[in-house]
């Protein structure tokens, strides 16, 4: 079995996000201060690994990172489709949806992925600033996120026919706030029970058509709600790396621990589950 990871820089993590300045800063910090990380409460002996490496080690299988920095959700869906031939029976595909405000601009020769306001400069001859503002505004409404729900229906249908198993998670808050509890509790939604618990007990709901961003992704906050060890880069580095939305080494340790608990329960590949007993 191979674990295929699709998504953006949140899937890649600090180790494989080669163009991220924050990740570069964190790598430099680790090179000089790795021994300063607090190890006593980690689930595994801490290594310079990201979640998918830890998870594949625990499941005793290989992994394949197909994620790309700056991907939109359409890019991620297209990546799934274009890589179908590489997915073999019994494989697992883990899809991490990105922020819904990202979008694509099509020209005669290229598809441009607009993941932040600075990307606009690459397509300014094709789209006006006020149009970009309008797109961003529309993509932050509750209605727009159902695009991802449609992608998921198609992916599940294809996966069932290919005899591969697919799982979803997301760093977009609107995505998790537009699912009913019954949906999130299905096996394909990783740690959905955490999201349901966190939403209900903390009364986290959309406000009208829009939702004000939390200080970090709801998915991470939901894990932290049941496991206070979910650590971002800022806490990991004692404030030296200013990122409260990207996971540090300890955060990836916690993420892989909870992912493992989910997969042990729901994996259909019996060879892998038997290997865990050896």
Secondary structure, 3 states (H helix, E strand, C coil): CEEEEECCHHHHHHHHCCCCHHHHHHHHHHHHHHHHCCCCCCCCCCCCCCHHHHHHHHHCCEEEECCCCCCCHHHHHHHHHHCHHHCCCCCEEEEEECCCCCEEEECCCCEEEECCHHHHHHHCCCCCHHHHHHHHHHCCEHHHHHHHHHHHHHHHHHHHHHCCEEEEEECCHHHHHCCCHHHHCCCCECCHHHHHHHHHHHCCCCECCECCCCCCCHHHHHHHHHCCCCCEHHHHCCCCCCCCCCECHHHHHHHHHHHHHHHHHHCCCHHHHHHCCC
